[in-house]
Amino acid sequence: MAGNNPEENRWLSALRQQEVEIIKAALKKTRGKIYGPNGAAELLGVKPTTLSTKLTRLGIHRLDFMNG
């Protein structure tokens, strides 16, 4: 968790933003598919339930990626 160190906070914010962009790219590539073969979870190397939880936490909606 972020402390009171401004440099550390900036680094963590940048890391979080990069995580969001990587997840969005995976969802775009899979057209919002999370589970199963060729799903975003498989592409990212994480469990589908983990990815689903991250999407909720980050406010990302897979339906936004379903139409390519």
Summary of the structure (lengths in Angstrom):
residues: 68
radius of gyration: 13.5
end to end distance: 34.4
largest distance: 42.2
contacts: 164
relative contact order: 0.16
helix: 65%
strand: 0%
